[in-house]
Amino acid sequence: MHETLTCLLPEERHGLAADCGGGWVRCCLEEAEGAFVARVEAQRDGLRREDMCRLPQEGQGPWERKRVATRAVKTAVYRAVVGFLPAPPVWGAMSGVKPAKPVRQAFPQGIDPVEADKLLAERFYIEPSRRRLAVQCAQQAQACEQSLGPRDGALYIGIPFCPSKCVYCSFVSSSTARSGHLVAPYLDVLCQEVEAAGEGLRQSGARLDSIYIGGGTPTTLDEHQLDRLLQAVERHLPKAGEFTVEAGRPETITQEKLQVLAGHGVGRISINPQSMHDEVLREVGRLHTVEQVVQTYELARRTGDFQINMDLIAGLPGDTEEGFLESVEKLIRLGPENITIHCLARKKGSPLRFGKQGQLPAALLDEAYRRLEQAGYEPYYLYRQKYIAGNLENVGFAKKGTICRYNICMMEELCPVVALGAGGVTKLCADGGRCVSRIANPKYPKEYIEQGEAIAQGKRALRLPQGAED
């Protein structure tokens, strides 16, 4: 109920009945004659609405029962509350962060686009352009899933340091001005965890489909520290088919660091401008300029044979709709293999967490997507966040043959993902993402360093679940 209300009314506080003021939602869930029945009453601004949802049970297992009961409640709440709004949200009753996942799981033998579109319309009331987006990304995810072997997994390495804290960022990251003294001991512990994870993976007989080094900003490390980390990866971990390092901040990227990345077989990097307007970059705390973005991109092209991703964020403070579309056009002209479009999300861990979300029209994103597809980019992965501007979505676009497999595997929970470093959450995924258990590392660098030996022991003992044999 809370998830649905947060999506429908993101500007409002949704607490217990004692705190509700003049508006409230009440739900009664019953089980009768092989079905779950949810009945909802809602009041807002003196108006009152009622609705219900009846769904037949699907199987007798606890997971199936919980899933159907949850959907009945969400659907009934949506039907009752959406009538208070001037217009339904484009994602309808979809409150989950993985819109493609229900499609992939509903059609395990192959996605029929017409039937998938019908499912999204009837079950979630999603509008046509978002249904198309979800189906496209579900097809990419299913192709990726079918290419994975039963012993395949992915691995993430986190570097939680940045030159500065961007005002929209909610990731666990520390500025080097404040926490630079922790970088060296952090790297010591991280290399120990890499070695221990390698032992655990060998004991599991696991293979790595992809490795992703993210953050923070991995290129906050100098070239010698990067080289040391990548040597540890080469020495101790299974060789992966895809190797990505999120270089991210252009002001941290040098030719020496790019040479180190290329020399260790890194095939994908990110150079993330977030905006191609200097005044917007200053507003959000980025320390680079648009000129530096272009220069760094050209340097990467000269230095290594990288596939390059570039991120933009729609709805940044100080930006306009015209300005955002100009940024999209500038990236298209540069021609990176991947362009990822995010919508601003005011998360609890970011300095922008207070204040209104802002009105980000879906039509603006539609126009950006149209221009990207016209330029030869296709959507390949998709996710949503709580408190995201306009109740919209984040979408990765790729030129043909250049998708980031790690992004799909991680977001769609297609295989186990082992996470190393502070804040890393290992996800032991099985059954196409229907069964997921999590093991979290300490959140902050200081605690991670202090608990290094115990963390390494845990990784040595880690055993990954195996998928079904072909």
N, C-alpha and C positions, 0 to 999 in steps of 0.2 A: 504494500500500500504506500509506504514511504517513497519507494523508488518511483512509482507511478506519479505521485503528487509532485515530487521533485522535478520530473520531466515536464509535467503539464504546467506547473506554477513555480518556476525556478527562483523567482524573486522573493518568495514567501517562506516563512519558517513553518515547518511541519513537525509539531511535537505531540505530546500526549494530550488527551482530552482536557485536562485541567488548564492547559496553556493555550487552548485553541481560539479564545476570543469569540468572535461572532460566527466563525465558520467551522464546520466539522464534517468528517466522513466516518460512517459506521458500517462495518461489514459483518455479515453472518454467513459462515461457511458450514454447509451440511453435506452429509454423504447419504444418498438415498437411491435405491434401485439401480445400483451399478454406476452411479454418476456423482460428481461433485457439483453442488449448487451454491453459488455465491450471490447473496442479495445485499445491495448497497443502498444506503440513504446518504445524501449529501446536502449540506446547506451552505450558502455563500451569499453575502450581501442581501439577506432577507429572502432569497429564492431557495426553493427546495426541489431536489430531484431524486428519483429512485430508478434503479435498474438492476439487472441480474444477468448471470451467465451460468448455463448448465453445460457441463462437459462430461462425456462418458469416460470411464476409467480406461486406461491403456496399460494392461498388464497388472500384476499383483505385487511386484517388487516395490520396496520403499522408495527407490529413486523415481520410478514411473508414477507412483501415487503422489509424491511430493510435487513432481513437475506439473501434473494435470491440475492439482489443487491450487498451486501457485498461479497458473495461467488463468484459472477461473476467477480468482480474486482480482488479479491485475485487470482482466478484461472488464469485469463488472465495475470496478472503480473508474476505469477509463470511460466507459459508456456513461456513467453518471456525471463525472466531473467535466468531460469535454464540452458538455452543453453550456457550461458557464463561460466558455472562451469565445472570443470573436471569430476564431477560425481554428480548425483542428491542426495539430502539429504535423509536419511533413512525415515524421516517423511514426505517426499514429500512436498505438499502444505499446510500441517497442521501447522497453526501458533498458534492455540489456546492452552491454558494450560491444557485442559481437553479432551484428545483424546478419552476417552471412552464415553463421554456424547452424541456425535452425534449418536453413535451406539444404545445406550439405548433409545434415543428419537425416532429413526427411527423404532424401533421394540417394541412398548409399550406392545404388547400382548405376547411377548416372543421372544428372540433373536435366529434367525436361523444363526448358525455360517457360513454357506456357503454364504448366502445372505449378512451377515454383512461384511464378507471378501471382497465380490464383491463391496459393497458400498465404503469401504475404499480405495480399489484399483482404482476404476473408478472416485471417487469424489476427492480424495486427493493424489493419486499416491504414497501411502505409500508402502514401501517394505514389503515382506511377514512376516518376524519375528516380525516387529512392528505391523502389522495388527493382528497377532495372540495375541500379548500382549494386544492390545486394546480390542479385543473381549473377552478375558478371564476376564479382569477387568470390562468390561461392564456387563458381566453375573453376577459377584459378586455384582455389584452395583444394578442391577435389582432385584436380590434376596433380598437384603437389603431393597430396596424401597418397595417391595411387603409385607415385614414383618412389615412396619411402620404403626401405626394407624393414623387416621386423626388428632388427637390432639398431636401427638408426635413431640418433638423438641430435640435439643441438646444444650449444654451450655459449653462455654469456659471461663476459668479464667486465666488471664495472670499475670505472675510474672516477670517484666522486669529487673531483676538483675542477674548478673553472677560474678563468681570469677575474670574473665578476659574477654577481648573481643577477640574472635577468629578472625583471619585475614580474613576469608571468610564470616563472619556473617554479614547479612544485617538487622536482626531483631532489633526492638526497645529494646535495653537492655543496662544497664549501669554496669560498674564494681563496686563491693562493695567498692573497695579502693577509688573510686571517689564519689560514691553516696550512700554509706552505711548509712549515716545519714537520708536518705529518707525512709528507709525500714519500720521503725516503723510507721510514719504517713501514709505511703502508705497502710500499712495493716489496719490501722484504717478506712480509706476511703473505701478500698476494702470490708471489712466486712459489712459496711453500704450499699454498692452497692449489695452485696449478699442478704442481707435482703430485700432490695427494689425490686430486681429482683424476689425474691420469692413471694412477694405480687402481682407483675404484672402477673406472671405465674399462680397464683391461680385465679386471675380475668379472665384470658383467658381460664381457665379450661384445661391448657396445662399439658402434661406429659413430662418427660425427658427420652429419650431413652439412652442418654449418657452424661457424664460430663468429660471434659478434662481440666486438669490444666497444662499449658505449660509456655513458657517463651521466652527468658531468661532461667533461671534455678530455678524452684520452690524450690529445696532443698538448695538453697542459704539461705532460711529461716531456723532458728534453730528449734529444735524439739518443743519448746514451741510455737513459732509463727505458725508452721505448724499445731499443735494441735488446736490452736485458729481458724485458717482459716477453718479447716475441721469440727470443731464444728459448725461454722456458716453455712457451707454447709449442714450439717445434720439437723440443727435446722430449716432452712428457705427454703430450696429447696426441690422439689419433689425428691423422691428416684429414682435413675437411674438404669437401668439394667446393664450398663457398666460404670466403674469409673476408669479413667486413671490419673496418675500423672507422668509427664515427669521428672524423677529424673536427667537424662542427664549426668551431670559431675560427674564422679566417686569420685573425691576428695571432693565433697560436701555431699556424702552419708555416714551416720553412722547407726549403729544398732538401736540407739534410734529413729532416723527419720523413719527407716523402720518399727519399731514397731508401731509408731504413724500411719503410712499409713495403715498397716495391721489392726490396731485396729479400724479404721474408715471405713473399708470395701473397701479400694482401691484394685482393682483386677488386674490392669495392671500398669506397670511402664516401663520407658525407662532407659537403661544404655548405653550411647552412646560413644563408643570409637572414631569413625570417621576413625581411622587407628589403626592397631595393630603393629605399628612400632614406637619405641620411638623417632627416629630421625625426623620422619614426624610430630609427635605430637609437638615436640619442635619448628619445623619450622612454624607451624600455630598458635602457642600461647596457646596450651592446657597445663594445669598445672599438668596433671596426667601422669602416666606411664602405659604401657601395663600390668605390674604386678598388679597395682591398679585396672585396669579394671577387671581382672580375680578374684582378691580377693573380690571386691565389688559384682560381679555376684554371687560368691559362698556364700557370706554373705546374699544376698537377698534370695537365695534358702533356706538357713537355717532359715531365720527369718519369712517369710510369704509365703502364697500360691499365688504367683504372676505369671501372664503371663508377660513375659519380651520381650521387643523390644530392638534391638541394631542397631544403624545406622553406615553405612560406607559412605565415600565420595570418589568417583573416580576422579582422576585428581588433587589431592592436591599437592602443591609445595613440591618437594623433594621426592615424591613417584614415583614408576615405575609400569609398567604393571604387572610385576612379583610380586612386593610387594603388589599391590592391591589384586591380586588373593590369595596371601598368607594370607592376612587379612580375605578374604572371608572364606577360609578353616579353619582358627582359630576360627571364629565365629560358623561355622557349627559344629566343634568339641565341642564347649561349649554347643550348643543346645538350644538357646533361642527360644521361640515360634514364634517370628517375627524377620525378618532381613530386614531392609530398605536400599536400595542402592540409594544414591544420586549422581548426577554428579555436579562437581564444577560449580557454577554460579557466575560470577563476577558482583554482583549487585551494584547499585549506593551507597547503604548505607554501603558497606563493604570496609575495607582497601585495598582489592585486586581489587578494581573496575577499576584501570587503568592497561593497558598492554593487551597483547594478551590473547585470551581464551585458547590457547593450543590445540593441536590435540589429542582428546580422541577418539580412534577408536571404532566404533560400535561393532567390533568383540570382543573387550575386555569385553564389557557388555554382549554380547551373551554368552561368556564362563562363566562368573560369574552366569548368570541366569541358564545356563545348570547345573552347579554344585549345585546350590540351589534346582532346581527342582528334580535333582537326589537324593538329601538328604531328599526329602519329603516336601519341601516348594512350595507353589503355589502363583503366583502373584494375589493380590487382590485389590490394588488401584494404580493409576498411575497419574502423572501430569508432566507438563513441565514448564520451566521458560525461560524468556528472558535471553539472554547472557549465556546460559548453555553450558558447554564445549561439543564440538562435535555435537551441536544441537540435543542432545539426550534427556534423560528423567530420572525421579525419580520413583522408583517402590518399593512398599511394598510387601514383601513376608511373608506368614504365613503358619504354619502347620495347618492341617485340624482342623476346628472348633475353630480357635483362631484369626480370623480376628478382627481388631479394627473397630467397627462400626462407631465411631466418624470420623475416617479418611475418610471413604467412604461418610458418610452423608455430611460432610463439603466440601470435594472436588467436589462431584457430585451435591451438592446443592439439596439434596433430601428432606430436611425439614428445618424449621427455625433454625438458630443457634444464640443464644443470647451470646454476648461476653462481659465479664466484665474485668475491669482493663485498664491500660494505653495502648493505641494503639489498643484496642479491636474494631472490626468492626462487629456489629450485622448484620446478613444477614436474611432478611425476605423472605424466598423462598417459592414459590408456583408453582403448575402445573409442578411438576417434574424438577424444576430448570429453566423453561422457563421465569418465572417472578421473579425477584430478586430486592429488594430495600435494601439499606444499611444505617446504622446509626453508625457513628464513635465516639468513645470516644477520648478525647485529647490524643495526641501521646506520650507525655513525662511525666514521673512520677511527676515532679514539677507542671505542668499545671493540671494534673489529680487530685492531692491533692488539689490544689487551687479551683477547680470547683466541688469538691466532692458532695456538696448538690444538685446542679443542675443535676449532673449525676444520683444521686439516684432518684430524682423526675422523670426524664425521664424513668427510669426502672420501677417505680411504674405505670406509665401511659402506658407502653408498652403492646400492644395486638398482639398476634401472629396470622397470617393467619392460617386457618384450611384447611386440605386436604379434598378430597371428602370422604363421608361416604361410607363404604363398602356396 
